[in-house]
Amino acid sequence: MPPVALGALLGDRELGLRHLAGPAETWVYGVHASEMADPSPYLLGGELLLTAGAGPAEGPASGSYDQYVARLVAAGAAALGFGVAPVHEEVPTALADACARHGLPLLEVPPRTPFTAVARAVWRLMAEARTRELRRVTEAQQALAAAAARPDPVPAVLSRLAASLGGYVVLWPDGRAAGTPPPGTSGDGGADAEVGASLEALMARVGRAAGPATATDQAGGRHLAAYALGRHVGRPAALGTATPARTPGDHTVASVAAVLLTLLTAERPAGDDTAALARLLLGGSPAEVLGPGPWYAVHARGGGTDPDPRALAAALGTVLLDPRPGPVVRLLTDRDPGPQPGWRLGVSAPAAPEALATADAQARRALDRAEAARAPLARHTDPGFAGLVGEAEARAHAEALLAPLTPVLRETLRGWLAHHGGWDRSAAALGVHRNTVRQRVARCAELLGRDLDDPDVRAELWFALRWAPVRRNAAPPQPGPQPPSTRTT
């Protein structure tokens, strides 16, 4: 949560707080009430400590205010609120003098103001500040996304970032910048040249191969930050910012800009889909940010010892590469993919942007088929219901479902279903008597434990029979008692 300015509490007329000593401005990160002689072990720092001076003899009530205030300052307390009544009719002068000496803000809390009211005011102001900060960050993200989609995106993103931060931003090492540069950042040798030197050193630090992803510093009254951007023209790159102040949302805004600038400036294959990718990262939908296509989803598995997904993306003419590590590489391209040396590919059917989820599933199943057939590439070509299930899963389900049936019973069931349950036509197609068909179908229902008059059961069995292998060496069926007229068949 963002901190609350002490001035905002003093300006709340309902609280009626009065500033008595110490600085009038500081940041409050929380509220704590205590009558202990030494509450410092229970402070995290940044608290407004509230007390009525009713503690033990060695506490504020004893008059040893100097030691009391010194301990609070050492613990990082932001301010001290002293409640008058019922213990004290007014804030002790010695306490005010001690706060003035140690630089601790001292507030008078009037009798009509409960300590809980002060705490609620702090939490309310924090929540309001948080809402404003979230709104600011959201608007900045949207503005950065719009800038990234412009014809000249890098200068546009830099300008938008500088406006959002109210400061100066620069790319290192190429020097493109935006905003008002602090003295010294342009090599003018001014009195604050340390700002430029410090910012450049900070960007060089994050740009190193083993350096941190981000770093911060202060110089010449400026808040400095640097963000690694990967490599540009064969060299490490970084984004630097120099601002007069730093608010809680600045890091989030600058981090979003760093992601966009990484996409816009990093070494990448031919083709300029980065603006669309940037908008996708910021919450856009595929139909809104991608062209009409058609688009192909690709799942790939490398066969070498160290396959390079980026090289594969370059070969397929796309930058839309899923960066998550794993054995399978996922890509999106608007070119019809062909086989690639060292890779096994599964390719979806051509799809519109709004159908990419289906295309991704198609590519996954196509890769399964390519691996099963040891083929360099397999495409999704099986439309309809059967195409929605992977071949391996379909065969496993079919074999499990039809396991009780012998090859003869499977063929009889297949013929009977193919003729929609017609006894005469099924018998003619199978070359047996109609009573034999009846007996075998009844035996299938018994072994499967299914009602073959149920259309859902028939549909599931028909699907399974399309995928189940015929077991030629299976044992013959074990029929029950048969009528004399059918035993010869």
C-alpha positions in Angstrom: 0.0 0.0 0.0 1.3 3.5 -0.7 2.1 5.7 2.3 0.0 8.6 3.5 1.4 12.2 3.8 1.3 13.5 7.3 -0.2 16.7 5.9 -3.2 14.8 4.7 -4.0 13.7 8.2 -3.5 17.3 9.5 -5.8 18.5 6.9 -8.7 16.2 8.0 -11.0 18.5 9.9 -12.9 15.7 11.5 -9.8 14.4 13.2 -8.8 17.8 14.5 -5.1 16.9 14.8 -2.6 19.7 15.5 1.0 19.8 14.7 3.2 20.8 17.7 6.8 20.0 17.0 9.2 18.4 14.6 8.8 18.4 10.8 5.3 19.0 9.5 5.7 16.6 6.5 6.6 12.9 6.4 5.2 9.7 5.1 3.1 7.4 7.3 3.0 3.7 6.5 0.9 2.5 9.4 -0.6 3.2 12.8 0.3 1.6 16.1 -1.0 2.5 19.6 1.0 1.7 22.7 1.5 2.8 26.3 4.7 0.9 26.8 7.7 2.6 28.1 9.7 1.3 25.1 7.4 0.3 22.2 10.4 0.4 19.7 10.8 -3.5 19.5 7.3 -3.7 18.1 7.7 -1.1 15.4 8.6 -2.0 11.8 9.3 1.6 10.8 7.1 4.3 9.3 4.4 4.1 11.9 2.4 6.9 13.5 2.6 5.9 17.1 -0.4 6.9 19.3 -0.1 7.2 23.1 -2.0 8.9 25.9 1.1 9.0 28.2 -0.4 6.5 30.6 2.6 4.1 30.5 4.8 2.9 33.4 6.9 5.2 35.5 9.9 4.9 33.2 7.8 5.9 30.2 6.5 9.3 28.9 4.7 9.8 32.2 7.9 9.8 34.1 9.3 12.9 32.3 12.1 11.0 30.6 10.9 12.1 27.2 14.3 12.5 25.6 15.2 8.8 25.9 11.7 7.8 24.8 11.7 9.9 21.7 15.3 8.9 20.9 14.3 5.2 20.9 11.3 5.9 18.6 13.5 7.7 16.1 16.0 4.9 16.2 13.2 2.4 15.5 12.1 4.5 12.4 8.8 5.8 13.8 7.3 8.3 11.3 5.5 10.5 13.9 4.1 10.6 17.4 0.5 11.3 18.2 -0.2 12.3 21.8 -3.8 12.1 23.0 -4.9 14.7 25.6 -7.3 13.5 28.3 -7.9 11.6 30.4 -4.2 11.3 31.6 -2.9 14.7 30.5 -4.8 17.9 29.9 -2.2 19.1 27.4 0.8 17.7 25.6 3.8 18.0 28.0 6.2 20.8 26.9 9.2 18.5 27.6 7.9 16.0 25.1 7.5 18.7 22.5 11.0 19.9 23.1 12.4 16.3 22.8 10.5 15.8 19.5 11.9 19.1 18.2 15.5 18.1 19.2 15.3 14.6 17.6 13.3 15.7 14.5 10.2 13.6 15.2 6.8 15.1 14.2 4.5 15.5 17.2 0.8 15.7 16.8 -1.9 16.5 19.4 -4.9 14.2 19.3 -7.9 16.1 20.8 -10.1 14.3 23.4 -13.0 13.9 21.0 -10.9 11.9 18.5 -10.5 8.2 19.3 -7.3 6.6 18.2 -9.3 4.2 16.1 -10.6 7.1 14.1 -7.0 8.1 13.3 -6.2 4.6 12.2 -9.3 4.4 10.0 -8.4 7.7 8.4 -4.9 6.4 7.6 -6.2 3.1 6.0 -8.8 5.1 4.1 -6.3 7.5 2.7 -4.0 4.5 1.8 -6.9 2.8 -0.1 -7.7 6.1 -2.0 -4.0 6.5 -2.9 -3.8 2.9 -4.0 -6.9 3.4 -6.2 -5.4 6.5 -7.8 -2.1 4.7 -8.4 -3.8 1.7 -10.0 -5.7 4.1 -12.3 -2.6 5.9 -13.2 -0.7 2.7 -13.9 -3.6 1.3 -16.0 -3.8 4.5 -18.1 0.0 4.6 -18.5 -0.1 0.9 -19.7 -2.8 1.7 -22.3 -0.8 4.8 -23.5 2.4 2.7 -23.8 0.5 0.0 -25.7 -0.9 2.6 -28.1 2.6 4.1 -28.5 4.1 0.7 -29.3 1.6 0.3 -32.1 2.7 3.5 -33.9 4.8 3.4 -37.1 7.9 4.6 -35.2 7.3 2.9 -31.9 10.6 3.3 -30.0 10.6 7.1 -29.8 6.8 7.0 -29.1 7.3 4.7 -26.2 10.1 6.7 -24.8 8.1 10.0 -25.0 5.1 8.4 -23.4 7.2 6.9 -20.6 8.9 10.3 -19.9 5.5 12.0 -19.7 4.2 9.3 -17.4 7.2 9.5 -15.0 7.6 13.3 -15.3 11.3 12.9 -15.9 14.0 11.8 -18.3 14.4 8.4 -20.0 17.2 7.2 -22.2 18.2 4.0 -24.1 21.7 2.8 -23.6 24.0 2.6 -25.5 22.4 4.2 -28.6 21.4 7.4 -26.8 17.8 7.8 -27.9 16.1 9.8 -25.2 12.9 11.7 -24.2 11.9 14.2 -21.5 13.9 17.0 -20.0 17.4 15.8 -19.3 18.9 16.5 -15.9 22.1 18.6 -15.9 25.0 16.5 -16.8 23.2 13.8 -18.8 24.1 15.3 -22.1 27.8 15.8 -21.3 27.5 19.5 -20.7 29.8 19.3 -17.7 27.3 21.1 -15.4 27.4 21.1 -11.7 25.2 18.0 -11.6 27.3 16.0 -14.1 27.2 13.2 -11.5 23.6 12.4 -12.6 24.7 11.6 -16.1 27.7 9.5 -14.9 25.7 7.7 -12.3 22.8 6.9 -14.7 25.2 5.6 -17.4 27.1 3.4 -14.8 23.7 2.1 -13.6 22.7 1.1 -17.2 26.0 -0.5 -17.9 25.6 -2.5 -14.7 22.3 -4.0 -15.7 23.4 -4.5 -19.3 26.2 -6.9 -18.3 25.6 -10.6 -19.0 25.8 -11.5 -15.3 24.3 -8.2 -14.1 20.9 -7.7 -12.4 17.7 -7.1 -14.3 17.0 -3.8 -12.6 18.9 -1.4 -10.3 18.3 1.9 -8.6 20.4 4.8 -7.3 20.2 8.5 -6.3 22.4 11.3 -7.6 22.1 15.1 -7.8 18.6 15.0 -6.2 17.3 12.6 -8.8 16.0 9.1 -8.5 17.7 6.8 -11.0 16.6 3.4 -12.3 17.9 1.1 -15.0 16.3 -1.9 -16.7 18.0 -4.5 -18.8 16.6 -4.9 -22.4 18.6 -7.9 -23.7 20.8 -7.3 -26.7 20.6 -4.7 -29.5 22.8 -4.8 -32.6 25.0 -7.4 -30.9 25.5 -5.4 -27.7 23.7 -5.3 -24.3 21.0 -2.7 -24.0 19.3 -1.0 -21.1 16.7 1.6 -20.3 17.5 4.4 -17.8 15.2 6.8 -16.0 15.9 9.9 -13.9 13.0 11.5 -12.1 12.7 14.2 -9.4 10.5 11.9 -7.3 9.6 8.3 -7.3 6.0 7.1 -6.6 5.0 3.5 -5.9 3.6 3.0 -9.5 6.7 4.3 -11.3 8.5 0.9 -11.2 5.4 -0.9 -12.7 5.1 1.7 -15.5 8.8 1.6 -16.3 8.8 -2.2 -16.2 6.0 -2.3 -18.8 7.9 0.1 -21.0 11.1 -2.1 -20.6 9.2 -5.1 -21.8 7.9 -3.2 -24.8 11.3 -1.8 -25.7 12.9 -5.2 -25.4 10.4 -6.5 -28.0 10.9 -3.4 -30.2 14.7 -3.3 -30.1 16.0 -6.8 -29.4 17.5 -8.9 -32.2 14.7 -10.8 -33.9 13.8 -12.5 -37.2 12.4 -10.7 -40.2 8.8 -9.7 -40.0 7.2 -7.0 -37.8 4.6 -8.5 -35.6 6.0 -6.9 -32.4 3.4 -4.2 -32.2 0.7 -6.9 -32.1 2.7 -8.9 -29.6 3.0 -5.9 -27.4 -0.7 -5.2 -27.4 -1.4 -8.9 -26.6 1.0 -8.7 -23.6 -1.0 -5.7 -22.3 -4.3 -7.6 -22.3 -5.6 -7.3 -25.8 -7.5 -10.0 -27.5 -6.1 -11.8 -30.6 -9.0 -10.7 -32.8 -8.2 -7.0 -32.0 -4.5 -7.0 -32.4 -3.7 -9.6 -35.1 -4.3 -9.4 -38.8 -7.1 -11.4 -40.4 -4.7 -14.2 -41.2 -5.1 -17.0 -41.8 -2.9 -18.0 -38.9 -1.2 -21.3 -38.2 -0.5 -22.6 -34.7 2.7 -24.7 -34.6 3.9 -27.2 -31.9 7.5 -28.3 -32.4 10.0 -30.6 -30.7 13.7 -30.4 -31.5 15.7 -33.5 -32.2 19.2 -32.1 -31.6 21.1 -31.6 -28.4 20.4 -27.9 -28.2 17.6 -26.8 -30.4 17.2 -23.0 -30.8 13.5 -22.0 -30.7 14.4 -18.5 -32.0 16.1 -19.9 -35.0 13.0 -22.0 -35.7 10.8 -18.8 -35.3 13.1 -17.0 -37.8 12.8 -19.9 -40.3 9.0 -19.7 -40.0 9.0 -15.9 -40.4 7.5 -15.0 -37.0 8.3 -13.4 -33.7 5.2 -14.8 -32.0 7.0 -17.4 -30.0 5.9 -18.7 -26.6 8.9 -17.9 -24.3 8.1 -20.5 -21.7 10.7 -23.2 -21.5 9.7 -26.8 -22.1 10.2 -29.7 -24.4 7.6 -28.4 -26.9 8.0 -25.1 -28.6 4.8 -23.2 -29.5 4.6 -20.6 -32.2 2.1 -18.6 -34.2 2.7 -17.6 -37.8 0.8 -16.3 -40.8 2.9 -18.3 -43.2 2.1 -21.9 -44.1 4.9 -23.8 -42.4 7.0 -26.4 -44.1 9.4 -29.1 -42.6 12.4 -27.7 -40.8 15.7 -29.6 -40.4 16.2 -30.9 -36.8 12.5 -30.3 -35.8 9.3 -32.3 -35.8 6.3 -30.1 -36.4 2.6 -30.3 -35.7 0.6 -27.6 -37.7 -3.0 -26.6 -37.2 -5.5 -25.9 -39.9 -5.6 -22.2 -41.1 -7.5 -20.2 -38.4 -8.9 -16.8 -37.8 -7.5 -14.8 -34.7 -10.6 -15.6 -32.7 -10.1 -19.4 -33.2 -6.4 -19.6 -32.0 -7.3 -21.7 -29.0 -8.7 -24.4 -31.2 -5.8 -24.1 -33.5 -3.4 -24.6 -30.6 -5.1 -27.9 -29.7 -5.0 -29.0 -33.3 -1.3 -28.3 -33.5 -0.7 -30.3 -30.3 -2.5 -33.4 -31.7 -0.8 -33.0 -35.0 2.6 -33.1 -33.3 1.5 -36.3 -31.5 0.8 -37.9 -34.9 4.1 -36.6 -36.4 6.0 -38.2 -33.5 4.1 -41.5 -33.7 4.8 -41.7 -37.5 8.4 -40.3 -37.1 7.4 -37.7 -39.7 9.0 -34.2 -39.9 5.6 -32.6 -40.1 2.0 -33.4 -39.6 -1.0 -31.2 -40.3 -4.4 -31.1 -38.9 -6.5 -32.6 -41.7 -9.2 -34.7 -39.8 -12.3 -32.5 -39.5 -15.4 -33.3 -37.5 -15.8 -35.0 -34.1 -13.0 -37.5 -34.6 -10.5 -34.6 -35.1 -11.2 -33.3 -31.6 -9.5 -36.2 -29.9 -5.9 -37.2 -30.2 -5.2 -40.5 -32.0 -3.4 -42.1 -29.0 -6.2 -41.1 -26.6 -8.9 -42.3 -29.0 -7.2 -45.7 -29.5 -6.7 -46.2 -25.8 -10.3 -45.4 -25.1 -11.6 -47.7 -27.9 -9.5 -50.6 -26.8 -10.6 -50.3 -23.2 -14.2 -50.0 -24.1 -14.3 -52.9 -26.6 -11.9 -55.2 -24.7 -14.6 -57.7 -23.8 -15.5 -58.3 -27.5 -13.8 -60.8 -29.8 -13.1 -59.8 -33.4 -16.2 -61.6 -34.6 -18.4 -59.7 -32.2 -16.7 -56.5 -33.1 -17.3 -57.0 -36.8 -20.9 -58.0 -36.1 -21.5 -54.9 -34.0 -19.8 -52.7 -36.6 -22.1 -54.1 -39.4 -25.2 -53.8 -37.3 -24.5 -50.2 -36.3 -23.6 -49.3 -39.9 -27.0 -50.5 -41.0 -28.8 -48.6 -38.2 -29.8 -51.7 -36.4 -31.5 -53.4 -39.3 -31.4 -57.1 -38.8 -32.0 -58.2 -42.4 -29.6 -55.8 -44.0 -26.9 -56.5 -41.4 -27.3 -60.2 -41.9 -26.9 -59.8 -45.7 -23.8 -57.7 -45.3 -22.2 -60.1 -42.9 -23.3 -63.2 -44.7 -25.0 -64.8 -41.8 -28.5 -65.6 -40.6 -30.5 -62.7 -39.1 -30.9 -64.8 -35.9 -27.1 -65.0 -35.6 -26.9 -61.2 -35.8 -29.5 -61.0 -33.1 -27.7 -63.4 -30.9 -24.3 -61.7 -31.4 -25.6 -58.2 -30.8 -27.3 -59.5 -27.6 -24.0 -61.0 -26.5 -22.3 -57.7 -27.2 -24.8 -55.8 -25.0 -24.3 -58.4 -22.2 -20.5 -58.3 -22.3 -20.4 -54.5 -22.5 -23.1 -53.9 -19.9 -24.6 -51.3 -22.2 -28.1 -50.6 -23.6 -27.6 -50.7 -27.3 -31.0 -49.1 -27.9 -29.6 -45.9 -26.4 -28.4 -43.5 -29.2 -25.6 -42.1 -27.0 -24.3 -45.7 -26.5 -24.5 -46.4 -30.2 -22.6 -43.2 -31.0 -19.8 -44.0 -28.5 -19.5 -47.5 -29.8 -19.4 -46.4 -33.4 -16.6 -44.0 -32.6 -14.7 -46.7 -30.7 -15.0 -49.2 -33.5 -13.4 -46.7 -35.9 -10.2 -46.6 -33.8 -10.0 -50.1 -32.2 -7.6 -52.5 -33.7 -8.9 -55.9 -34.7 -7.5 -58.6 -32.5 -7.1 -61.5 -34.9 -5.7 -63.9 -32.3 -8.4 -63.4 -29.7 -10.3 -66.3 -28.2 -13.7 -67.1 -29.8 -16.8 -65.7 -28.1 -18.5 -67.8 -25.4 -22.1 -67.6 -26.2 -24.9 -68.7 -23.9 -27.5 -71.3 -24.7 -28.8 -70.9 -28.2 -32.2 -71.9 -29.7 -31.9 -75.1 -31.8 -32.8 -73.2 -34.9 -29.7 -71.0 -34.7 -26.9 -73.3 -33.5 -26.0 -74.3 -37.0 -25.4 -70.7 -38.0 
